[in-house]
């Protein structure tokens, strides 16, 4: 069964450093997403990406965040200058359209 | 703006007992509705979904959910819980129209199962 793959599974970074979280969506999907789950809290939408551009973004997705689809398979989330409050589990998801989202296993980001 | 309410933060049931997890949503039109399950340290796995049609939907692992438009609810049920069902369950709502299909999640209900 096709799946969304995220790397790394866990990343520790120092405050102020840049991090790039990587995702390989399901190959025939067209819509790509990043969500965040701070420990003990609900899953929150960050950004959606379609046709090589951002289609929606939440208030959380400020100028410190960016997304990119550098090639035909990868989808990345960059945080330019990490803050302590960026510590969370980050989930990538993809959909073919108005159907269910398939989620990756997540990247746990710890900012120290 | 859409929202999802899961009023029960934590539920404990005995193995073999029935289960109902509550979900209420607020949305301007008929939404797409989902239940996801998250085991500790794991990602989100889809249990079931409702798009249209029959309001009682069947999912994986013996779960079912019923969409009740009049109550804006989409409660998850299982007739007999297994110890392996212990996890966190998230109800989510998505737009039923063209465009971006991002989901709004509830805060989740943690299920504990007593052997």
Interface residues (C-beta under 8 A of the other chain):
Chain A: X31 X33 X35 X41 X42 X43 X44 X45 X48 X50 X55 X56 X91 X95 X97 X98 X99 X100 X101 X102 X103 X104 X105 X106
Chain B: X32 X34 X36 X42 X43 X44 X45 X46 X49 X51 X90 X92 X94 X96 X97 X98 X99 X100 X101 X102 X103 X104 X105 X106 X107 X108
